[in-house]
């Protein structure tokens, strides 16, 4: 089952005896767990019928014994097992999973790991309860997720502002959701769209000096603007780490190289789908491809690898990361 199906069933009070929530992305696991914790039982029922266990401090037989209890003065009991990835012999849950109590909702948080699909436990839980694997989103999927998150709150965001958040926070959905909630609160009455100005004022990310603007400056071969951004990065290294700049430049120019070899460059939807980018930004890659031919693009990618190694001390004794970035950008532009 996917996240939306699970939440929909819970809202309709369609409960399963076991919810095995696993995977690399904790955000969705936490949301499902919170919904069950907040909504299945009333406040009065929770005193006797809701238990939270922690994998570091419990054993599998304790989990099973807790799940086998019957609820007191309620239709259900909720057992939430956090950090379940730390429980030894999790496979022994099979002794309960085959015949679980319908009155128990056993919620297993198995973060950053997944259950072995070859094991009998996986198949049994799939038959009796809910198996959910929460996967990390790829970077190119995050802007779409941001749009969906804001749509549910009757808000929108400029594409550039979404990219800026994605660049700054990566694909950590919990952090992104937290910052979006802050931005929503600070929006003036009557405003429904988040812009780069809102982000700069309330989160502290510069709308003029960031990796996204550096890409644009390089695309336009705007030497003055590129150097201003590089100087800003050099004076603010904590907020603009060299490794992140190298990573985003590599990501950008790799897509520029891929653009060069597209068979159909007329259909923007096809370009966006192939490069896995927002259609709004296809023009940026088209412009960059005109400025940097395939041979130059390959050279830039090689330079990025070279300067990444230099930043880690390879063939470099004393050059600072700020100076390395200035050298790199000069070589890209010339």
C-alpha positions in Angstrom: 0.0 0.0 0.0 1.2 3.5 -0.7 1.0 6.4 1.8 -2.2 7.9 0.5 -4.0 4.6 0.6 -2.9 3.9 4.2 -4.0 7.4 5.4 -7.3 7.1 3.5 -8.1 3.7 5.2 -7.2 5.1 8.6 -9.5 8.1 8.1 -12.3 5.7 7.2 -11.5 3.6 10.3 -10.4 0.6 8.3 -7.7 -0.7 10.6 -5.1 -3.5 10.1 -3.6 -5.5 13.0 0.0 -4.8 11.9 1.6 -1.7 10.2 5.2 -2.5 9.3 6.7 0.8 8.2 10.2 0.6 6.8 12.6 2.4 4.5 15.1 5.2 4.1 12.7 8.2 4.2 11.5 8.7 7.8 9.0 11.5 7.0 6.2 9.3 5.7 6.8 6.7 8.5 6.4 9.5 11.1 3.3 10.8 9.5 1.5 7.4 9.5 2.6 6.7 13.0 1.4 10.1 14.2 -2.0 9.7 12.6 -2.5 6.4 14.3 -1.3 7.8 17.6 -3.5 10.8 17.5 -6.7 9.5 16.0 -7.4 5.8 16.7 -8.1 6.2 20.4 -9.7 9.0 22.4 -7.6 10.7 25.0 -9.4 8.8 27.7 -8.8 5.4 26.0 -5.1 6.2 25.5 -4.2 5.9 29.2 -4.7 2.1 29.3 -4.6 1.2 25.6 -1.7 3.1 23.9 1.9 1.9 24.5 5.1 3.2 23.0 8.2 0.9 23.0 11.7 1.6 21.8 13.8 -0.9 19.9 17.0 -0.2 21.9 15.2 -0.9 25.2 13.0 -3.8 24.3 13.0 -7.4 23.0 10.8 -9.0 20.5 9.0 -11.2 23.0 8.0 -8.0 24.9 6.5 -6.6 21.7 4.6 -9.8 21.1 3.3 -10.0 24.7 2.1 -6.4 24.5 0.3 -7.0 21.2 -1.5 -10.0 22.6 -3.2 -8.0 25.4 -6.8 -7.1 25.0 -8.0 -3.5 25.2 -9.5 -2.1 28.4 -12.8 -0.3 27.9 -12.1 0.4 24.3 -12.4 -1.4 20.9 -8.7 -1.2 20.2 -5.3 -0.9 21.7 -2.3 0.7 19.9 1.3 -0.5 20.3 3.9 1.7 18.7 7.4 0.3 18.4 9.9 3.1 17.5 13.5 2.3 16.4 12.4 -1.2 15.7 15.5 -1.7 13.4 17.4 -2.1 16.6 15.5 -5.1 17.8 17.4 -8.4 17.5 15.6 -11.4 15.9 12.8 -9.3 14.4 12.0 -12.4 12.3 10.5 -13.9 15.5 7.6 -11.6 15.1 6.3 -14.3 12.8 5.0 -16.1 15.9 2.5 -13.3 16.3 2.0 -12.1 12.7 0.3 -15.3 11.6 -2.6 -14.9 14.0 -2.6 -11.2 15.2 -5.4 -9.8 17.4 -7.8 -7.7 15.4 -8.3 -5.4 18.4 -4.5 -4.5 18.3 -2.9 -2.0 16.0 0.8 -2.9 16.1 2.9 -0.2 14.5 6.5 -1.1 13.7 8.8 1.8 12.8 11.7 0.1 11.0 13.5 3.1 9.8 16.5 3.2 7.3 16.2 -0.5 6.7 13.8 -2.8 4.9 12.4 -6.3 5.7 14.0 -9.2 3.8 11.4 -10.0 1.2 12.6 -13.6 1.0 11.6 -14.2 4.6 8.3 -15.7 5.7 7.6 -12.7 7.9 7.4 -10.4 4.9 4.8 -12.5 3.2 2.8 -13.1 6.4 2.6 -9.4 7.2 1.6 -8.7 3.6 -1.3 -11.0 4.0 -2.5 -10.0 7.5 -1.5 -6.3 7.7 0.2 -3.4 6.0 3.7 -3.4 4.5 5.0 0.1 3.6 8.4 1.0 2.3 9.2 4.7 2.5 11.7 5.5 -0.2 13.9 8.6 -0.5 12.8 11.0 -3.2 15.3 11.8 -6.0 16.3 15.4 -6.1 14.4 16.0 -9.3 11.2 14.7 -7.5 11.4 17.1 -4.6 10.1 20.3 -6.4 7.0 18.3 -7.4 6.5 17.1 -3.8 6.8 20.7 -2.6 4.1 21.7 -5.0 1.8 18.9 -3.8 2.5 19.7 -0.1 1.6 23.4 -0.6 -1.4 22.6 -2.8 -2.9 20.7 0.1 -2.6 23.9 2.1 -4.0 26.1 -0.7 -0.6 27.7 -1.3 1.8 27.7 -4.3 5.5 28.5 -4.9 7.5 30.0 -7.7 9.5 27.3 -9.5 12.7 29.2 -8.7 11.9 29.3 -5.0 11.1 25.6 -5.0 14.5 24.9 -6.6 16.2 27.1 -4.1 14.7 25.2 -1.2 15.6 21.9 -2.8 19.2 23.0 -3.3 19.5 24.3 0.2 17.8 21.5 2.1 18.4 18.6 -0.3 15.7 15.8 -0.2 15.2 15.9 3.6 11.4 16.1 3.5 11.0 16.7 7.3 13.2 19.8 7.1 11.5 21.0 3.9 8.0 20.6 5.4 9.1 22.4 8.5 10.5 25.4 6.5 7.4 25.5 4.3 5.2 25.6 7.4 7.2 28.5 8.7 6.9 30.3 5.3 3.1 29.8 5.3 2.8 31.4 8.7 4.8 34.4 7.6 2.8 35.0 4.4 0.9 38.3 4.6 -2.9 38.1 4.6 -4.2 37.5 1.1 -0.9 36.2 -0.3 -0.9 32.5 -1.4 2.4 32.2 -3.3 5.8 31.7 -1.8 8.6 33.6 -3.6 12.4 33.8 -3.3 11.9 37.1 -1.4 9.9 35.2 1.3 12.7 32.6 1.5 15.4 35.1 1.8 13.6 37.1 4.5 12.5 34.1 6.6 15.0 31.3 6.1 18.2 33.2 5.4 18.9 31.8 1.9 20.2 34.6 -0.3 18.0 34.9 -3.5 20.9 36.5 -5.4 23.9 34.5 -4.1 23.2 30.8 -4.4 24.1 27.8 -6.6 21.0 28.2 -8.7 22.0 31.8 -9.6 25.6 30.6 -10.2 24.2 28.1 -12.8 22.3 31.0 -14.5 25.4 33.2 -14.5 27.5 30.5 -16.1 24.7 29.7 -18.6 24.7 33.4 -19.6 28.5 33.6 -19.4 27.9 36.6 -17.2 31.5 36.9 -15.8 30.7 39.8 -13.4 27.7 38.0 -11.8 29.5 34.7 -11.5 32.5 36.3 -9.8 30.2 38.2 -7.4 28.6 34.9 -6.4 31.9 33.2 -6.0 33.3 36.0 -3.8 30.1 35.8 -1.7 30.6 32.0 -1.3 34.2 32.5 -0.4 33.2 34.9 2.5 30.3 32.7 3.6 31.7 29.1 3.4 29.5 27.6 6.1 26.3 28.6 4.3 27.8 27.7 0.9 30.0 24.6 1.2 32.3 23.9 -1.6 31.2 20.3 -1.9 27.6 21.3 -2.4 28.6 23.8 -5.1 30.7 21.1 -6.9 27.8 18.6 -6.6 25.2 20.9 -8.0 27.5 22.0 -10.9 28.2 18.4 -11.7 24.5 17.7 -11.7 23.8 20.7 -13.9 26.5 20.1 -16.5 25.8 16.4 -16.7 22.3 17.3 -17.8 23.6 19.8 -20.2 25.7 17.0 -21.8 22.6 14.7 -21.9 20.7 17.5 -23.6 23.3 17.7 -26.4 22.4 14.1 -27.4 18.7 14.3 -27.2 17.1 13.3 -30.5 14.0 15.5 -30.0 14.8 19.0 -28.7 11.5 20.6 -29.8 9.2 18.9 -27.3 9.8 20.5 -23.9 7.8 17.8 -22.1 10.0 15.2 -23.7 13.1 17.1 -22.6 11.9 17.5 -19.1 11.0 13.8 -18.8 14.3 12.6 -20.2 16.4 15.0 -18.1 14.1 14.6 -15.1 13.7 18.3 -14.6 10.8 20.7 -14.2 9.6 21.8 -17.7 9.9 25.4 -16.5 13.8 25.0 -16.6 14.2 23.4 -20.0 15.1 26.8 -21.5 18.1 27.0 -19.1 19.6 23.8 -20.4 18.9 24.9 -24.0 20.8 28.1 -23.4 23.7 26.4 -21.6 24.0 23.9 -24.5 24.4 26.8 -26.9 27.2 28.3 -24.8 29.0 25.0 -24.1 29.4 22.5 -26.9 29.7 18.8 -26.1 33.6 18.9 -26.0 33.6 21.9 -23.6 30.9 20.3 -21.5 32.9 17.1 -21.1 35.9 19.3 -20.2 33.9 21.1 -17.5 32.8 17.8 -16.0 36.4 16.7 -15.9 37.4 20.0 -14.2 34.7 19.4 -11.6 36.1 16.0 -10.7 39.6 17.5 -10.6 38.7 20.3 -8.3 36.6 18.1 -6.1 39.8 16.0 -5.5 41.9 19.2 -4.9 39.4 20.4 -2.3 40.1 17.1 -0.4 43.9 17.7 -0.5 44.8 15.7 -3.6 47.6 17.6 -5.5 46.9 20.6 -3.3 48.7 21.7 -0.2 47.6 25.2 0.6 45.0 26.6 -1.9 41.8 27.4 0.0 38.4 26.2 -1.2 37.4 29.8 -2.0 40.5 30.2 -4.3 39.8 26.8 -5.9 36.2 27.8 -6.7 37.5 31.0 -8.3 39.9 29.0 -10.4 37.3 26.5 -11.4 34.7 29.1 -12.4 37.4 31.0 -14.5 38.2 27.8 -16.3 34.5 27.1 -17.0 33.9 30.5 -18.4 37.1 30.7 -20.6 
